[in-house]
């Protein structure tokens, strides 16, 4: 624990919500695990553009999953929330969540639990760049074919 300027001890935060976890031995080992059913369901919902349902499914997995591997679900969830905001006309929300979701996914690239993470990151960043280029006034002109589709391998 560190002290604040007032001399009071500062509570240590277990995880900085704005920074992805480092790629550690746990992530490397757990990425070889098969995807849990909830992850596959959340990805199916994501790919069907059912972003609200995807959020609910992956949030439950993220809250239940032990260890840093849980951030994989959080990253996918946030990219989905970014897409949801885009489709609802929320420029700022789309930009924030696409960026944070891609950042959370970085330690899991190129592939984790059979999910093609590097491709999802690239797709989220490409969509983010398109939203930035068009600006808030032209958000409705974003090409919806740029919405990411998550690829899952048949085997590790």
Buried (B, 14 or more C-beta within 10 A) or exposed (E): EEEEEEEEEEEEEEEEEEEBBEBEEEBEEBBEEEBBEBBBBBBBBBBEBBBEBBBEBBBBBBEEBEEBBBBBBBBBBBBBBBBBBBBEEBBEBBBBBBBBBBBBBBBBBEBBBBBBBBBBBBBBBEBBEBBEEBEEEEBEEBEEEBBBBBBBEEEE
